Amino acid sequence: MSQPALLSPDNRVVMISGASRGIGAAIATRLLADGYRLSLGVREVDRTREAFADTGKDNLAVEYFEANEPESAAAWVDRTLLHFGELHALINNAGIWRQVNFEEGDEAALDDLWAVNVKAPFRLTRLALPHLKKCGIGRIVNIASTDGIRFRDTTCSIGYTMSKHALVAMSHAARHFGYDDGVRATALCPGAVATGMVATVPGVTPLAERLAPETVAHTVATLLSLPNNASVAWMPLNTRLESTV
Ligand SMILES: NC(=O)c1ccc[n+]([C@@H]2O[C@H](COP(=O)([O-])OP(=O)(O)OC[C@H]3O[C@@H](n4cnc5c(N)ncnc54)[C@H](OP(=O)(O)O)[C@@H]3O)[C@@H](O)[C@H]2O)c1
């Protein structure tokens, strides 16, 4: 069968974790405007419902998701399927930054990074994959980082960098496991984005040069529009000149 030039948003259901603020909220705003049906997985359900109160309610479900509670991932997937009956894409966006290097930060912080940035996306991917395969055009976008594909310098969090490298590895695995059934998985790797997360991060790109969350959202929308014969394994989106990223 010949592939379409681009896929339409019409009737496609997308799950987005961590859509309460920052990049996740920008992705949700953009995809709703494009006509997708969305299931947002957030810790603060009421606050997020309120934030999206003006947008098409028929196209939106807001559900509880806490990355540290495995049962909340299963419940979110179940409720998404109850609400919409199908699933076409998963955006693993929820994430945290902690400073963990050879001198600062403890193992508890390392465990937090692993739990939120790696284990939770792994768990959601495992739960979503059968449904993504079923539709024949399933998509997974993992919001990794430029820190997922290189180690920039000694000001960086080794723990965060390790967690994002692991997320990129998981993206590659998801692409392999879903490929024959039309699932395409991308590790999207932005540099600094102007959200609360990086306000105090050492060595970060200056504020005026950071990506807008809307730019990342636009990139996600583009990735979701690509047909099955345009697989993007990973995509750096840097704010500055570096030798390989
Ligand atoms: N900002 C950057 O420069 C940058 C660059 C590259 C990649 N990224 C990645 O992009 C993603 C979004 O980051 P952001 O900049 O938008 O950060 P942010 O503004 O701090 O937002 C983080 C989001 O993740 C959610 N979250 C955090 N811990 C959670 C948990 N335990 N369970 C469920 N949700 C949780 C937050 O929910 P609450 O509102 O409930 O806290 C919030 O919605 C992250 O994966 C981050 O690593 C960010």
The ligand as a Tripos MOL2 file, in Angstrom:
@<TRIPOS>MOLECULE
LIG
   48    52     1     0     0
SMALL
NO_CHARGES

@<TRIPOS>ATOM
      1 N1         13.3660   22.3650   30.1040 N.am      1 LIG1
      2 C1         14.3990   21.8870   29.4180 C.2       1 LIG1
      3 O1         15.4050   22.6000   29.1730 O.2       1 LIG1
      4 C2         14.3790   20.5050   28.8680 C.ar      1 LIG1
      5 C3         15.3130   20.1760   27.8710 C.ar      1 LIG1
      6 C4         15.3120   18.8880   27.3460 C.ar      1 LIG1
      7 C5         14.4070   17.9690   27.8190 C.ar      1 LIG1
      8 N2         13.5220   18.3040   28.7980 N.ar      1 LIG1
      9 C6         12.5840   17.2720   29.2410 C.3       1 LIG1
     10 O2         11.2780   17.6840   28.9020 O.3       1 LIG1
     11 C7         10.3430   17.1280   29.8200 C.3       1 LIG1
     12 C8          9.4420   18.2170   30.3520 C.3       1 LIG1
     13 O3         10.2530   19.1540   31.0460 O.3       1 LIG1
     14 P1          9.8090   20.6560   31.3660 P.3       1 LIG1
     15 O4         10.9370   21.5080   31.0260 O.co2     1 LIG1
     16 O5          8.4590   20.9290   30.8140 O.co2     1 LIG1
     17 O6          9.7600   20.5440   32.9670 O.3       1 LIG1
     18 P2          8.7380   21.1530   34.0300 P.3       1 LIG1
     19 O7          8.2330   22.4740   33.5950 O.co2     1 LIG1
     20 O8          9.4620   21.0270   35.3290 O.co2     1 LIG1
     21 O9          7.5140   20.1240   33.9770 O.3       1 LIG1
     22 C9          7.7280   18.7900   34.3580 C.3       1 LIG1
     23 C10         6.4440   18.0260   34.1790 C.3       1 LIG1
     24 O10         6.6790   16.6690   34.6150 O.3       1 LIG1
     25 C11         5.7250   16.3710   35.6310 C.3       1 LIG1
     26 N3          6.2600   15.4660   36.6380 N.ar      1 LIG1
     27 C12         7.3750   15.6320   37.3950 C.ar      1 LIG1
     28 N4          7.4980   14.6140   38.2650 N.ar      1 LIG1
     29 C13         6.4290   13.7970   38.0540 C.ar      1 LIG1
     30 C14         5.9930   12.5940   38.6420 C.ar      1 LIG1
     31 N5          6.6410   12.0140   39.6680 N.pl3     1 LIG1
     32 N6          4.8540   12.0170   38.1700 N.ar      1 LIG1
     33 C15         4.1670   12.5840   37.1690 C.ar      1 LIG1
     34 N7          4.5170   13.7450   36.5810 N.ar      1 LIG1
     35 C16         5.6430   14.3430   37.0240 C.ar      1 LIG1
     36 C17         5.3590   17.6960   36.2590 C.3       1 LIG1
     37 O11         4.1220   17.5790   36.9370 O.3       1 LIG1
     38 P3          3.7280   18.5320   38.2260 P.3       1 LIG1
     39 O12         3.1790   19.8020   37.6260 O.co2     1 LIG1
     40 O13         2.7190   17.7230   38.9400 O.co2     1 LIG1
     41 O14         4.9850   18.7420   39.0080 O.co2     1 LIG1
     42 C18         5.3000   18.5830   35.0250 C.3       1 LIG1
     43 O15         4.0900   18.4050   34.3410 O.3       1 LIG1
     44 C19        11.1760   16.4150   30.8860 C.3       1 LIG1
     45 O16        11.2530   15.0490   30.6060 O.3       1 LIG1
     46 C20        12.5420   17.0560   30.7390 C.3       1 LIG1
     47 O17        13.5800   16.2350   31.1850 O.3       1 LIG1
     48 C21        13.4760   19.5570   29.3190 C.ar      1 LIG1
@<TRIPOS>BOND
     1     1     2 1
     2     2     3 2
     3     2     4 1
     4     4     5 ar
     5     4    48 ar
     6     5     6 ar
     7     6     7 ar
     8     7     8 ar
     9     8     9 1
    10     8    48 ar
    11     9    10 1
    12     9    46 1
    13    10    11 1
    14    11    12 1
    15    11    44 1
    16    12    13 1
    17    13    14 1
    18    14    15 2
    19    14    16 1
    20    14    17 1
    21    17    18 1
    22    18    19 2
    23    18    20 1
    24    18    21 1
    25    21    22 1
    26    22    23 1
    27    23    24 1
    28    23    42 1
    29    24    25 1
    30    25    26 1
    31    25    36 1
    32    26    27 ar
    33    26    35 ar
    34    27    28 ar
    35    28    29 ar
    36    29    30 ar
    37    29    35 ar
    38    30    31 1
    39    30    32 ar
    40    32    33 ar
    41    33    34 ar
    42    34    35 ar
    43    36    37 1
    44    36    42 1
    45    37    38 1
    46    38    39 2
    47    38    40 1
    48    38    41 1
    49    42    43 1
    50    44    45 1
    51    44    46 1
    52    46    47 1
@<TRIPOS>SUBSTRUCTURE
     1 LIG1         1 GROUP 0 **** ****
